[in-house]
């Protein structure tokens, strides 16, 4: 196979602008940068968001309200029906939930919700419980402990 016979799977690419290849190429000498000035020099380009001294857009727009994004505590949600996979009398904590594949990280905070039914007595240690989830665990004879 020769070099000119190779075709790209992705399709044709846009040809690069070949600068500084003589006056006949229409991109010789100043190479489309014009004469003098900061735009013609190497390293020009300016700062991101700079609008030539005009008040930038990010300063013109109003900043309103409060965002809880930085302070909000994220919980991973597990339902009571998902706890039925554990053996009777088992201790259920974030590490055992991670091993079972119910949470993404062993160190994540977990909130237990009361959707579904529970038939086994479990010792559940998670960060938060809904009222119905706590009632369902206690009605089966289990223990619901809040982890700090």
mmCIF file of the C-alpha atoms, coordinates in Angstrom:
data_MODEL
# 
_entry.id   MODEL 
# 
loop_
_atom_site.group_PDB 
_atom_site.id 
_atom_site.type_symbol 
_atom_site.label_atom_id 
_atom_site.label_alt_id 
_atom_site.label_comp_id 
_atom_site.label_asym_id 
_atom_site.label_entity_id 
_atom_site.label_seq_id 
_atom_site.pdbx_PDB_ins_code 
_atom_site.Cartn_x 
_atom_site.Cartn_y 
_atom_site.Cartn_z 
_atom_site.occupancy 
_atom_site.B_iso_or_equiv 
_atom_site.pdbx_formal_charge 
_atom_site.auth_seq_id 
_atom_site.auth_comp_id 
_atom_site.auth_asym_id 
_atom_site.auth_atom_id 
_atom_site.pdbx_PDB_model_num 
ATOM 1   C CA . UNK A 1 1   ? 0.000   0.000   0.000  1.00 0.00 ? 1   UNK A CA 1 
ATOM 2   C CA . UNK A 1 2   ? 1.313   3.434   -0.936 1.00 0.00 ? 2   UNK A CA 1 
ATOM 3   C CA . UNK A 1 3   ? 0.974   6.655   0.976  1.00 0.00 ? 3   UNK A CA 1 
ATOM 4   C CA . UNK A 1 4   ? -1.560  8.194   -1.417 1.00 0.00 ? 4   UNK A CA 1 
ATOM 5   C CA . UNK A 1 5   ? -3.782  5.096   -1.277 1.00 0.00 ? 5   UNK A CA 1 
ATOM 6   C CA . UNK A 1 6   ? -4.489  5.398   2.469  1.00 0.00 ? 6   UNK A CA 1 
ATOM 7   C CA . UNK A 1 7   ? -7.955  6.729   3.194  1.00 0.00 ? 7   UNK A CA 1 
ATOM 8   C CA . UNK A 1 8   ? -9.229  7.884   6.536  1.00 0.00 ? 8   UNK A CA 1 
ATOM 9   C CA . UNK A 1 9   ? -12.255 6.201   8.128  1.00 0.00 ? 9   UNK A CA 1 
ATOM 10  C CA . UNK A 1 10  ? -13.266 9.470   9.786  1.00 0.00 ? 10  UNK A CA 1 
ATOM 11  C CA . UNK A 1 11  ? -13.484 11.272  6.446  1.00 0.00 ? 11  UNK A CA 1 
ATOM 12  C CA . UNK A 1 12  ? -11.577 14.164  4.901  1.00 0.00 ? 12  UNK A CA 1 
ATOM 13  C CA . UNK A 1 13  ? -9.939  16.706  7.179  1.00 0.00 ? 13  UNK A CA 1 
ATOM 14  C CA . UNK A 1 14  ? -9.839  20.461  6.714  1.00 0.00 ? 14  UNK A CA 1 
ATOM 15  C CA . UNK A 1 15  ? -6.524  21.509  5.201  1.00 0.00 ? 15  UNK A CA 1 
ATOM 16  C CA . UNK A 1 16  ? -4.264  23.576  7.440  1.00 0.00 ? 16  UNK A CA 1 
ATOM 17  C CA . UNK A 1 17  ? -3.568  27.221  6.573  1.00 0.00 ? 17  UNK A CA 1 
ATOM 18  C CA . UNK A 1 18  ? 0.040   27.131  5.305  1.00 0.00 ? 18  UNK A CA 1 
ATOM 19  C CA . UNK A 1 19  ? 1.549   30.421  6.383  1.00 0.00 ? 19  UNK A CA 1 
ATOM 20  C CA . UNK A 1 20  ? 4.771   32.076  5.262  1.00 0.00 ? 20  UNK A CA 1 
ATOM 21  C CA . UNK A 1 21  ? 5.173   30.255  1.939  1.00 0.00 ? 21  UNK A CA 1 
ATOM 22  C CA . UNK A 1 22  ? 5.839   33.251  -0.326 1.00 0.00 ? 22  UNK A CA 1 
ATOM 23  C CA . UNK A 1 23  ? 3.838   36.147  -1.718 1.00 0.00 ? 23  UNK A CA 1 
ATOM 24  C CA . UNK A 1 24  ? 2.200   33.977  -4.379 1.00 0.00 ? 24  UNK A CA 1 
ATOM 25  C CA . UNK A 1 25  ? 0.360   31.969  -1.744 1.00 0.00 ? 25  UNK A CA 1 
ATOM 26  C CA . UNK A 1 26  ? -1.502  35.076  -0.476 1.00 0.00 ? 26  UNK A CA 1 
ATOM 27  C CA . UNK A 1 27  ? -0.338  34.091  2.993  1.00 0.00 ? 27  UNK A CA 1 
ATOM 28  C CA . UNK A 1 28  ? 3.301   35.120  2.764  1.00 0.00 ? 28  UNK A CA 1 
ATOM 29  C CA . UNK A 1 29  ? 5.281   37.895  4.478  1.00 0.00 ? 29  UNK A CA 1 
ATOM 30  C CA . UNK A 1 30  ? 2.950   39.002  7.313  1.00 0.00 ? 30  UNK A CA 1 
ATOM 31  C CA . UNK A 1 31  ? 1.065   35.653  7.268  1.00 0.00 ? 31  UNK A CA 1 
ATOM 32  C CA . UNK A 1 32  ? -2.438  37.201  7.626  1.00 0.00 ? 32  UNK A CA 1 
ATOM 33  C CA . UNK A 1 33  ? -1.455  39.036  10.844 1.00 0.00 ? 33  UNK A CA 1 
ATOM 34  C CA . UNK A 1 34  ? -1.356  42.536  9.360  1.00 0.00 ? 34  UNK A CA 1 
ATOM 35  C CA . UNK A 1 35  ? 1.333   45.158  9.959  1.00 0.00 ? 35  UNK A CA 1 
ATOM 36  C CA . UNK A 1 36  ? 2.705   45.950  13.415 1.00 0.00 ? 36  UNK A CA 1 
ATOM 37  C CA . UNK A 1 37  ? 0.631   46.087  16.610 1.00 0.00 ? 37  UNK A CA 1 
ATOM 38  C CA . UNK A 1 38  ? 0.195   43.549  19.378 1.00 0.00 ? 38  UNK A CA 1 
ATOM 39  C CA . UNK A 1 39  ? -1.824  41.227  17.139 1.00 0.00 ? 39  UNK A CA 1 
ATOM 40  C CA . UNK A 1 40  ? 1.128   40.747  14.830 1.00 0.00 ? 40  UNK A CA 1 
ATOM 41  C CA . UNK A 1 41  ? 3.516   39.734  17.618 1.00 0.00 ? 41  UNK A CA 1 
ATOM 42  C CA . UNK A 1 42  ? 4.106   36.267  19.000 1.00 0.00 ? 42  UNK A CA 1 
ATOM 43  C CA . UNK A 1 43  ? 2.231   35.472  22.207 1.00 0.00 ? 43  UNK A CA 1 
ATOM 44  C CA . UNK A 1 44  ? -0.703  37.746  21.455 1.00 0.00 ? 44  UNK A CA 1 
ATOM 45  C CA . UNK A 1 45  ? -4.214  36.582  22.132 1.00 0.00 ? 45  UNK A CA 1 
ATOM 46  C CA . UNK A 1 46  ? -5.376  38.416  25.222 1.00 0.00 ? 46  UNK A CA 1 
ATOM 47  C CA . UNK A 1 47  ? -6.998  37.253  28.425 1.00 0.00 ? 47  UNK A CA 1 
ATOM 48  C CA . UNK A 1 48  ? -10.110 35.129  28.549 1.00 0.00 ? 48  UNK A CA 1 
ATOM 49  C CA . UNK A 1 49  ? -13.171 37.329  29.030 1.00 0.00 ? 49  UNK A CA 1 
ATOM 50  C CA . UNK A 1 50  ? -11.320 40.558  28.246 1.00 0.00 ? 50  UNK A CA 1 
ATOM 51  C CA . UNK A 1 51  ? -13.462 42.866  26.118 1.00 0.00 ? 51  UNK A CA 1 
ATOM 52  C CA . UNK A 1 52  ? -11.025 45.648  25.304 1.00 0.00 ? 52  UNK A CA 1 
ATOM 53  C CA . UNK A 1 53  ? -11.613 47.663  28.464 1.00 0.00 ? 53  UNK A CA 1 
ATOM 54  C CA . UNK A 1 54  ? -15.407 47.485  28.195 1.00 0.00 ? 54  UNK A CA 1 
ATOM 55  C CA . UNK A 1 55  ? -17.032 46.152  31.371 1.00 0.00 ? 55  UNK A CA 1 
ATOM 56  C CA . UNK A 1 56  ? -16.994 42.361  30.856 1.00 0.00 ? 56  UNK A CA 1 
ATOM 57  C CA . UNK A 1 57  ? -20.201 40.375  30.575 1.00 0.00 ? 57  UNK A CA 1 
ATOM 58  C CA . UNK A 1 58  ? -19.604 38.476  33.813 1.00 0.00 ? 58  UNK A CA 1 
ATOM 59  C CA . UNK A 1 59  ? -19.497 41.802  35.678 1.00 0.00 ? 59  UNK A CA 1 
ATOM 60  C CA . UNK A 1 60  ? -22.478 43.329  33.856 1.00 0.00 ? 60  UNK A CA 1 
ATOM 61  C CA . UNK A 1 61  ? -24.860 40.523  34.781 1.00 0.00 ? 61  UNK A CA 1 
ATOM 62  C CA . UNK A 1 62  ? -26.429 40.668  38.244 1.00 0.00 ? 62  UNK A CA 1 
ATOM 63  C CA . UNK A 1 63  ? -25.541 38.132  40.876 1.00 0.00 ? 63  UNK A CA 1 
ATOM 64  C CA . UNK A 1 64  ? -28.706 37.309  42.755 1.00 0.00 ? 64  UNK A CA 1 
ATOM 65  C CA . UNK A 1 65  ? -29.780 34.904  45.430 1.00 0.00 ? 65  UNK A CA 1 
ATOM 66  C CA . UNK A 1 66  ? -28.026 32.228  47.414 1.00 0.00 ? 66  UNK A CA 1 
ATOM 67  C CA . UNK A 1 67  ? -26.721 28.932  46.134 1.00 0.00 ? 67  UNK A CA 1 
ATOM 68  C CA . UNK A 1 68  ? -26.510 26.011  48.521 1.00 0.00 ? 68  UNK A CA 1 
ATOM 69  C CA . UNK A 1 69  ? -24.308 24.076  46.083 1.00 0.00 ? 69  UNK A CA 1 
ATOM 70  C CA . UNK A 1 70  ? -21.075 24.389  48.086 1.00 0.00 ? 70  UNK A CA 1 
ATOM 71  C CA . UNK A 1 71  ? -22.685 23.452  51.405 1.00 0.00 ? 71  UNK A CA 1 
ATOM 72  C CA . UNK A 1 72  ? -25.288 20.847  50.433 1.00 0.00 ? 72  UNK A CA 1 
ATOM 73  C CA . UNK A 1 73  ? -24.757 17.324  51.784 1.00 0.00 ? 73  UNK A CA 1 
ATOM 74  C CA . UNK A 1 74  ? -25.313 14.656  49.143 1.00 0.00 ? 74  UNK A CA 1 
ATOM 75  C CA . UNK A 1 75  ? -26.915 11.365  50.174 1.00 0.00 ? 75  UNK A CA 1 
ATOM 76  C CA . UNK A 1 76  ? -27.172 8.133   48.233 1.00 0.00 ? 76  UNK A CA 1 
ATOM 77  C CA . UNK A 1 77  ? -30.675 6.696   48.458 1.00 0.00 ? 77  UNK A CA 1 
ATOM 78  C CA . UNK A 1 78  ? -31.416 3.064   49.353 1.00 0.00 ? 78  UNK A CA 1 
ATOM 79  C CA . UNK A 1 79  ? -34.922 1.660   49.770 1.00 0.00 ? 79  UNK A CA 1 
ATOM 80  C CA . UNK A 1 80  ? -36.045 -0.790  52.452 1.00 0.00 ? 80  UNK A CA 1 
ATOM 81  C CA . UNK A 1 81  ? -37.022 -3.349  49.782 1.00 0.00 ? 81  UNK A CA 1 
ATOM 82  C CA . UNK A 1 82  ? -33.366 -3.509  48.657 1.00 0.00 ? 82  UNK A CA 1 
ATOM 83  C CA . UNK A 1 83  ? -32.256 -4.627  52.140 1.00 0.00 ? 83  UNK A CA 1 
ATOM 84  C CA . UNK A 1 84  ? -34.104 -7.944  51.770 1.00 0.00 ? 84  UNK A CA 1 
ATOM 85  C CA . UNK A 1 85  ? -31.036 -9.392  50.022 1.00 0.00 ? 85  UNK A CA 1 
ATOM 86  C CA . UNK A 1 86  ? -29.105 -9.434  53.321 1.00 0.00 ? 86  UNK A CA 1 
ATOM 87  C CA . UNK A 1 87  ? -29.258 -12.425 55.656 1.00 0.00 ? 87  UNK A CA 1 
ATOM 88  C CA . UNK A 1 88  ? -31.438 -12.397 58.763 1.00 0.00 ? 88  UNK A CA 1 
ATOM 89  C CA . UNK A 1 89  ? -29.637 -10.678 61.670 1.00 0.00 ? 89  UNK A CA 1 
ATOM 90  C CA . UNK A 1 90  ? -26.952 -9.108  59.436 1.00 0.00 ? 90  UNK A CA 1 
ATOM 91  C CA . UNK A 1 91  ? -25.321 -5.753  60.210 1.00 0.00 ? 91  UNK A CA 1 
ATOM 92  C CA . UNK A 1 92  ? -25.996 -3.375  57.331 1.00 0.00 ? 92  UNK A CA 1 
ATOM 93  C CA . UNK A 1 93  ? -23.692 -0.355  57.023 1.00 0.00 ? 93  UNK A CA 1 
ATOM 94  C CA . UNK A 1 94  ? -22.234 1.707   54.166 1.00 0.00 ? 94  UNK A CA 1 
ATOM 95  C CA . UNK A 1 95  ? -19.448 -0.814  53.517 1.00 0.00 ? 95  UNK A CA 1 
ATOM 96  C CA . UNK A 1 96  ? -21.848 -3.761  53.255 1.00 0.00 ? 96  UNK A CA 1 
ATOM 97  C CA . UNK A 1 97  ? -24.136 -1.689  51.002 1.00 0.00 ? 97  UNK A CA 1 
ATOM 98  C CA . UNK A 1 98  ? -21.136 -0.917  48.775 1.00 0.00 ? 98  UNK A CA 1 
ATOM 99  C CA . UNK A 1 99  ? -20.174 -4.611  48.575 1.00 0.00 ? 99  UNK A CA 1 
ATOM 100 C CA . UNK A 1 100 ? -23.798 -5.448  47.670 1.00 0.00 ? 100 UNK A CA 1 
ATOM 101 C CA . UNK A 1 101 ? -23.663 -2.819  44.890 1.00 0.00 ? 101 UNK A CA 1 
ATOM 102 C CA . UNK A 1 102 ? -26.369 -0.559  46.345 1.00 0.00 ? 102 UNK A CA 1 
ATOM 103 C CA . UNK A 1 103 ? -24.132 2.521   46.754 1.00 0.00 ? 103 UNK A CA 1 
ATOM 104 C CA . UNK A 1 104 ? -21.320 3.848   44.565 1.00 0.00 ? 104 UNK A CA 1 
ATOM 105 C CA . UNK A 1 105 ? -18.759 4.471   47.299 1.00 0.00 ? 105 UNK A CA 1 
ATOM 106 C CA . UNK A 1 106 ? -18.068 2.897   50.694 1.00 0.00 ? 106 UNK A CA 1 
ATOM 107 C CA . UNK A 1 107 ? -17.477 6.374   52.172 1.00 0.00 ? 107 UNK A CA 1 
ATOM 108 C CA . UNK A 1 108 ? -20.648 8.001   50.818 1.00 0.00 ? 108 UNK A CA 1 
ATOM 109 C CA . UNK A 1 109 ? -23.501 9.171   53.026 1.00 0.00 ? 109 UNK A CA 1 
ATOM 110 C CA . UNK A 1 110 ? -26.622 6.989   52.836 1.00 0.00 ? 110 UNK A CA 1 
ATOM 111 C CA . UNK A 1 111 ? -30.285 7.770   53.451 1.00 0.00 ? 111 UNK A CA 1 
ATOM 112 C CA . UNK A 1 112 ? -32.709 4.879   53.836 1.00 0.00 ? 112 UNK A CA 1 
ATOM 113 C CA . UNK A 1 113 ? -36.214 5.369   52.423 1.00 0.00 ? 113 UNK A CA 1 
ATOM 114 C CA . UNK A 1 114 ? -39.314 3.314   53.241 1.00 0.00 ? 114 UNK A CA 1 
ATOM 115 C CA . UNK A 1 115 ? -40.329 2.116   49.755 1.00 0.00 ? 115 UNK A CA 1 
ATOM 116 C CA . UNK A 1 116 ? -41.185 -1.596  49.672 1.00 0.00 ? 116 UNK A CA 1 
ATOM 117 C CA . UNK A 1 117 ? -41.401 -4.285  52.349 1.00 0.00 ? 117 UNK A CA 1 
ATOM 118 C CA . UNK A 1 118 ? -38.852 -5.762  54.740 1.00 0.00 ? 118 UNK A CA 1 
ATOM 119 C CA . UNK A 1 119 ? -39.168 -9.332  56.045 1.00 0.00 ? 119 UNK A CA 1 
ATOM 120 C CA . UNK A 1 120 ? -35.848 -9.782  57.879 1.00 0.00 ? 120 UNK A CA 1 
ATOM 121 C CA . UNK A 1 121 ? -34.481 -8.583  61.206 1.00 0.00 ? 121 UNK A CA 1 
ATOM 122 C CA . UNK A 1 122 ? -31.513 -6.320  60.407 1.00 0.00 ? 122 UNK A CA 1 
ATOM 123 C CA . UNK A 1 123 ? -29.117 -4.086  62.332 1.00 0.00 ? 123 UNK A CA 1 
ATOM 124 C CA . UNK A 1 124 ? -28.982 -1.018  60.042 1.00 0.00 ? 124 UNK A CA 1 
ATOM 125 C CA . UNK A 1 125 ? -26.338 1.696   60.592 1.00 0.00 ? 125 UNK A CA 1 
ATOM 126 C CA . UNK A 1 126 ? -26.652 4.550   58.070 1.00 0.00 ? 126 UNK A CA 1 
ATOM 127 C CA . UNK A 1 127 ? -26.549 8.359   58.122 1.00 0.00 ? 127 UNK A CA 1 
ATOM 128 C CA . UNK A 1 128 ? -30.292 9.108   57.784 1.00 0.00 ? 128 UNK A CA 1 
ATOM 129 C CA . UNK A 1 129 ? -33.661 7.334   57.877 1.00 0.00 ? 129 UNK A CA 1 
ATOM 130 C CA . UNK A 1 130 ? -37.084 8.351   56.707 1.00 0.00 ? 130 UNK A CA 1 
ATOM 131 C CA . UNK A 1 131 ? -39.812 7.861   59.310 1.00 0.00 ? 131 UNK A CA 1 
ATOM 132 C CA . UNK A 1 132 ? -41.454 4.998   57.366 1.00 0.00 ? 132 UNK A CA 1 
ATOM 133 C CA . UNK A 1 133 ? -38.116 3.223   56.843 1.00 0.00 ? 133 UNK A CA 1 
ATOM 134 C CA . UNK A 1 134 ? -37.345 3.412   60.544 1.00 0.00 ? 134 UNK A CA 1 
ATOM 135 C CA . UNK A 1 135 ? -40.813 2.072   61.418 1.00 0.00 ? 135 UNK A CA 1 
ATOM 136 C CA . UNK A 1 136 ? -40.471 -0.875  59.006 1.00 0.00 ? 136 UNK A CA 1 
ATOM 137 C CA . UNK A 1 137 ? -37.061 -1.877  60.397 1.00 0.00 ? 137 UNK A CA 1 
ATOM 138 C CA . UNK A 1 138 ? -38.288 -1.658  64.002 1.00 0.00 ? 138 UNK A CA 1 
ATOM 139 C CA . UNK A 1 139 ? -41.498 -3.595  63.220 1.00 0.00 ? 139 UNK A CA 1 
ATOM 140 C CA . UNK A 1 140 ? -39.372 -6.525  61.973 1.00 0.00 ? 140 UNK A CA 1 
ATOM 141 C CA . UNK A 1 141 ? -37.445 -6.513  65.261 1.00 0.00 ? 141 UNK A CA 1 
ATOM 142 C CA . UNK A 1 142 ? -34.387 -4.827  63.785 1.00 0.00 ? 142 UNK A CA 1 
ATOM 143 C CA . UNK A 1 143 ? -32.289 -1.886  64.959 1.00 0.00 ? 143 UNK A CA 1 
ATOM 144 C CA . UNK A 1 144 ? -32.004 1.468   63.163 1.00 0.00 ? 144 UNK A CA 1 
ATOM 145 C CA . UNK A 1 145 ? -28.934 3.461   64.245 1.00 0.00 ? 145 UNK A CA 1 
ATOM 146 C CA . UNK A 1 146 ? -27.982 6.890   62.923 1.00 0.00 ? 146 UNK A CA 1 
ATOM 147 C CA . UNK A 1 147 ? -24.251 7.139   62.126 1.00 0.00 ? 147 UNK A CA 1 
ATOM 148 C CA . UNK A 1 148 ? -22.672 10.546  62.664 1.00 0.00 ? 148 UNK A CA 1 
# 
